[in-house]
Amino acid sequence: MSSSLGDYTPAVASSKGESLKLEAHTDAAGVTTYQLRTRDLKTQIETEKTFDSEQRLIRIVKHSSSSQSETELDPISGSTVRIIEHNALPDGSRLTKETTYAEGNQSSESVVVISAEGEVVRRVERQMVGMHTVFQGQTEYQGGSNPQTTVNHYVDITSGRLLRREQIQWLDAKKRSATENLYFDEVGFVTRFTKTLFHSGAGAFLEESQEFYTASNTLQRRELCVYNAHGVRTCLDVVEYADDGEITERMAQFFDEEGNPVRGDPREIQ
């Protein structure tokens, strides 16, 4: 059995501080894989390497008393496809990290923290191109599977600057209660702010957007829109400002239950 693995024979376990075990397994379809297990006698870390029927490395699993990692490899190119890590934290919670690699030097990462009681504490999502993170989102949970707050960051891959920051307040696992977005220019100033409040278990209740002068970073335009529980707009209020903060124009418009303007001409305040 050992000779079928070529160089991976028991002779590789030449270190006195290491033990080795070699096994072959054939599944119901007749496919044979080989497992080479080694154990470091000092650290008690066990490593299991799995080879396919053509003796190509396809998986590496490492075990210790407090952690485990599993690496999946492409048998043809030898490149890493996925890495899953499980770690026990000092406070009794558990951390699971999964990294998946795709074409174009892209990868995605998911980190989940589970409390000692088995409830989700935190979830972190990342998307990367090479060593550059282009997206990171973190969700805090309360009461098991119910998310409480999510903060997402969108980053420009070339400059590394923050493009947008999104914060979500959750009503439950599927419904939002509020969403806020901040948009930034290349210098780091806020160019736009949006906020949405939601009806309980329904669509948007209030949408607010603010636009800013890039030179002074002062408010340029504010728009407020209100909707009923059926998603029909009931009120629109727009205020425009000069760069010194003075109001230059204001428009308010109300709508009936079908979304039609209550008056033919909106009210303007100069």
Backbone hydrogen bonds, N-H to C=O, Kabsch-Sander energy under -0.5 kcal/mol:
donor,donor_aa,acceptor,acceptor_aa,energy
4,S,1,M,-0.7
5,L,2,S,-1.6
6,G,3,S,-1.4
8,Y,5,L,-2.2
9,T,7,D,-2.1
12,V,9,T,-2.2
13,A,10,P,-1.3
14,S,12,V,-1.9
18,E,15,S,-1.2
19,S,39,R,-2.1
21,K,37,R,-2.8
23,E,35,Q,-2.6
25,H,33,T,-3.1
27,D,31,V,-2.3
30,G,27,D,-1.9
33,T,25,H,-2.8
34,Y,51,F,-2.3
35,Q,23,E,-2.8
36,L,49,K,-2.9
37,R,21,K,-3.5
37,R,35,Q,-0.6
38,T,47,T,-2.7
39,R,19,S,-2.0
40,D,45,I,-2.3
41,L,17,G,-3.0
41,L,39,R,-0.7
42,K,17,G,-0.5
44,Q,40,D,-2.4
46,E,44,Q,-0.6
46,E,63,H,-2.0
47,T,38,T,-3.0
48,E,61,V,-3.4
49,K,36,L,-2.6
50,T,59,R,-2.8
51,F,34,Y,-2.7
52,D,56,R,-2.4
55,Q,52,D,-2.1
58,I,50,T,-3.0
59,R,50,T,-1.4
60,I,71,T,-2.3
61,V,48,E,-2.8
62,K,69,S,-2.7
63,H,46,E,-2.8
64,S,67,S,-2.3
68,Q,86,H,-2.3
69,S,62,K,-2.2
70,E,84,I,-2.8
71,T,60,I,-3.0
72,E,82,R,-3.1
73,L,58,I,-2.3
74,D,79,S,-3.0
78,G,74,D,-2.5
81,V,72,E,-3.2
82,R,72,E,-1.4
83,I,99,T,-2.5
84,I,70,E,-2.7
85,E,97,K,-3.0
86,H,68,Q,-3.2
87,N,95,L,-2.7
88,A,66,S,-2.3
89,L,93,S,-3.0
92,G,89,L,-2.1
94,R,114,I,-3.1
95,L,87,N,-3.0
96,T,112,V,-2.7
97,K,85,E,-2.6
98,E,110,S,-2.8
99,T,83,I,-2.9
100,T,108,S,-2.8
101,Y,81,V,-2.6
102,A,106,Q,-3.3
106,Q,102,A,-0.6
106,Q,103,E,-0.6
107,S,128,M,-2.3
108,S,100,T,-2.3
109,E,126,R,-2.9
110,S,98,E,-2.5
111,V,124,V,-2.9
112,V,96,T,-2.7
113,V,122,R,-2.7
114,I,94,R,-3.1
114,I,112,V,-0.5
115,S,119,E,-3.3
118,G,115,S,-1.8
121,V,113,V,-3.2
122,R,113,V,-1.2
123,R,139,T,-2.2
124,V,111,V,-3.0
125,E,137,G,-3.1
126,R,109,E,-2.7
127,Q,135,F,-2.3
128,M,107,S,-3.0
129,V,132,H,-2.7
130,G,105,N,-3.2
132,H,129,V,-2.0
134,V,127,Q,-2.5
134,V,132,H,-0.6
135,F,127,Q,-1.5
136,Q,153,H,-2.0
137,G,125,E,-2.9
138,Q,151,V,-2.3
139,T,123,R,-3.0
140,E,149,T,-2.9
141,Y,121,V,-2.2
142,Q,146,N,-2.5
145,S,143,G,-0.7
148,Q,140,E,-3.4
149,T,140,E,-1.3
150,T,168,I,-2.3
151,V,138,Q,-2.4
152,N,166,E,-3.2
153,H,136,Q,-2.9
154,Y,164,R,-2.5
155,V,134,V,-2.3
156,D,161,R,-2.8
160,G,156,D,-2.2
163,L,154,Y,-3.2
164,R,154,Y,-1.5
165,R,182,L,-2.4
166,E,152,N,-2.7
167,Q,180,E,-2.8
168,I,150,T,-3.0
169,Q,178,A,-3.0
170,W,148,Q,-2.1
171,L,175,K,-2.8
172,D,175,K,-1.7
177,S,169,Q,-3.2
178,A,169,Q,-1.7
179,T,196,T,-2.3
180,E,167,Q,-2.6
181,N,194,T,-2.7
182,L,165,R,-2.4
183,Y,192,R,-2.7
184,F,163,L,-2.2
185,D,189,F,-2.3
191,T,183,Y,-2.7
192,R,183,Y,-1.1
193,F,210,Q,-2.6
194,T,181,N,-2.2
195,K,208,E,-2.8
196,T,179,T,-2.8
197,L,206,L,-2.7
198,F,177,S,-1.9
199,H,203,G,-2.8
201,G,199,H,-0.6
202,A,199,H,-1.8
205,F,197,L,-3.8
206,L,197,L,-1.8
207,E,225,C,-3.0
208,E,195,K,-3.2
209,S,223,E,-2.4
210,Q,193,F,-3.0
211,E,221,R,-2.7
212,F,191,T,-2.1
213,Y,218,T,-3.0
217,N,213,Y,-2.1
220,Q,211,E,-3.7
221,R,211,E,-1.8
222,R,239,V,-3.0
223,E,209,S,-2.7
224,L,237,D,-3.1
225,C,207,E,-2.7
226,V,235,C,-2.4
227,Y,205,F,-3.0
228,N,232,V,-2.5
231,G,228,N,-2.0
234,T,226,V,-3.3
235,C,226,V,-1.3
236,L,253,Q,-2.9
237,D,224,L,-2.9
238,V,251,M,-3.1
239,V,222,R,-2.9
240,E,249,E,-3.0
241,Y,220,Q,-2.9
242,A,246,E,-3.1
245,G,242,A,-2.1
248,T,240,E,-2.6
249,E,240,E,-1.4
250,R,269,I,-1.1
251,M,238,V,-2.8
252,A,267,R,-2.0
253,Q,236,L,-3.0
255,F,234,T,-2.4
256,D,260,N,-2.8
259,G,256,D,-1.9
262,V,254,F,-2.8
267,R,252,A,-1.8
269,I,250,R,-2.7
270,Q,268,E,-0.5
